[in-house]
Amino acid sequence: MTMLWSALAGVAGYLVGSLSFAVIVSALMGLADPRTYGSRNPGATNVLRTGHKGAAMLTLALDALKGFLPVWAVAAFGAPYGLGAGTAALVGLGAFLGHVWPLYFKFDGGKGVATAAGVLFGLNPWLGLATVATWVIIAAFLRYASLASIVAAAFAPFYQLLIWEPGWAAAAIIVMSLLLVWRHEGNIRKLLAGTESRLGTKAAAPPAIHKHKGAK
């Protein structure tokens, strides 16, 4: 029975992760679909290209929360159902996979940086802080969000294995890290070619949303 509850929790994590908040927030705020401009990645960094910082910050917060809350829910309410660390790791991985391949958006998802960070904070807050600190340091000095994400993703499993312990959490983190690096394949090519845009660099404006004729 515990295995059934664990599997259901993993599916629930995936369904929550499939909420693509970059697309949802943009639609609610009258902005263009982030899959149609810039990097075409439905994430907070691309939403920021609209110049709407509020939309980007809300996207970032919601993407992180959808990684954190399912893991937290297992820790807070899973014990009576026999759900422990293994299920928490499975649910976190499910949320991350949902963001990358969202069921509700034809499996056209983002890279999962914010959602992975949320999962890390749910599994181990200190690991989350260490990983985010790594991202901030790289981004502050080199001004490449993609490179900061790649380095942070690479370091997260080592932090877990060297400072804490191996286990289900480490396995989930390794899978997320590998997928994160893979999802940044295009950014890696741009970094090597010297064409990757830096933080703060103005990008081409996204397409405007045209109102229907007769609309006021």
N, C-alpha and C positions, 0 to 999 in steps of 0.2 A: 504493500500500500504506500509505503514511503517513496518508493521509486515512481509510482504514479503521480503523487503530489509533486515530486521533484520535477518530473517531466512537464506537468501542467504549469508549474512555476516558470520553467524555462520558456515555454511557449508564450506565457503572459509577458515575460520580459521582452521577447521578440516583438510582440504586438505593440507594447508601449514604445519600444525603440523605433518602430516603423512610423511613428508620428514625425514627419519631416517638418520641424518647426520653421526652418528657413522659408519653405514654401508657404506654410500656413500663415506665419506672421506677415510675410510680404503681401499675401493676398488680402489679409485683414486691414493692412495699412495702405492699400492701394498702390503697392510697388510692383515692379516687374518680377516675373518668376525668375529666381536666381539661377535656374538651369538654362536661361536664355542669354546670358551675358557674362563677361569676365571669364573666370575659370570654368563657368557652368557648374560649379560645385555648390549644392544646396547647404551652405554653411554660413556661419556668422561673418567670416572674413569676406566672403563674396557679397553678402548682403550689405556690408559696410561700403562697398563700391557705389551704392546708390547715394551715399552721403547722409543717409538716415542713421545716425549713431544709435538712436533709441531702438530702432528695429534690430540692428546688429547686436546690441547688448541683450535685448530680450531673447533673441534667437540663441545667443551663447548660453544664457542662464537656463532656458528651457531644455536645450540639448544636453547640458550637463545634468540637470535634474532628472531627465528621463533615464540617465545612466545610474544616478545615485539612488533614487527612490525605490526601484525594484529590489536592489541589493539591501537597502535599509529595511524594507518591508519583511524580507526573509529573516533578517537578524532580529527584528522586533516581534514578529508574529509567527515565525516558522517552527519554533521549538515544539509546540503541542502536536505538530504534524510530523515530527522527526526530521525537520529540515535544518541542516546545519551549514557548515562552511562550503561543502561541496555544492549544495544547491545555490548558495549565494553566488559562488563563482559562475555557475551555469546560467543563472538569471542575468548576471552582469554581462556575460558573453552574449547571451541572447539579445539584450538591449543594444549592444554594440552592433551585432549582425543586422538587427532591425534597421539601424540608422544607415548602414552601408547598403543594405538591400531591402528597402522598405516595401512591405506588402501592399500598402495603400497607394504607392506612387510608382507602380510598374517596376519595382526593384531598382529604380534609378535614384540612388542615395548619395550621401556625402562621404567624406573621408573618415569621420568619426572621432576627431580629436577631442572635442568638448565632451562627447558622450563617454569616451574612454576615460577622460579625467574624472567624470562623475562616478564611473564604476570604481576607479581606484580609491576615491574618497570613501565610497561605500564599503569597500573591502578592507581598507587600511588608511585612515585619515593621514597618518604620518607619511605613508608612501605617496599619497596624493599630493601632499605639500612638497615633498622632495622632488617629485616629477614636475609639478607646476613651476617650482623654483628653477629647475633646469631649463624649462622652456623660457622663462622670463630672462634668465641670464643670457642665453644664446640670442634671443630676440633683441635684447637691449644692446648688445655689443655688435652683432652682425646685421641686424635689421631685416632678417629673412624669417617670416613666420613659418614657411615650409621647412626650412632647415631646423628651426627650433623644435618643430613638431617631430621631425625625424629623429633628432638627437634625444629628445625626451622619451620617445617611444623605444629607442634602443636601450636607454639607461634603466627604464622602469623594471624590466625583468631582473636586471642585475641588482638593483636596490632590494627587491623582494628576496632574492636568493641569498645575497650576501649579508644583509642586515637582519632580515626576518627568517623565513624558512620556506622550503619547497612545499608543495602541496597543491590542492585544487586551485587555490588563488593564483599561484605561480603559473600553473598550466594555462589558465584563462588569460593571464597577462601576457604570456609569451605569444599566444595565438593572436591577441589583439595587436600586439606590437608588430608582429610580422605582417599582418594585414594593413596596418597603418603605413608601414614603410612601402609596401606594395602599392597602396592607393596613391602614394606620392611619387610614383614612377615618372610621371610627366614633369613634376617639379624637379626631380633629381636631374633629368636631362637638361632642363633649363638652367639649373645651378651650374652644371658642368659646362654649359655653353655660355654662361655669363649673361643670360637673358632673363633670369628670374627677377620679378619686381620686388623691391624692398618695401618694408612697412612705411607707410606715409607717402608712397609714390602714387600720384593721381593716375587712375586708370580711365579708359574710355567710358563715357557715361552709358548706363544701361538703357535699353529701349524704353520709350515712354509708353504708358498705358493709354490707349485712345478710348475715349468715351463713345458710346453709340450715338448715332445721329439722333438729335432730338433730346438728348440727355442734357440736363442743366448742370 
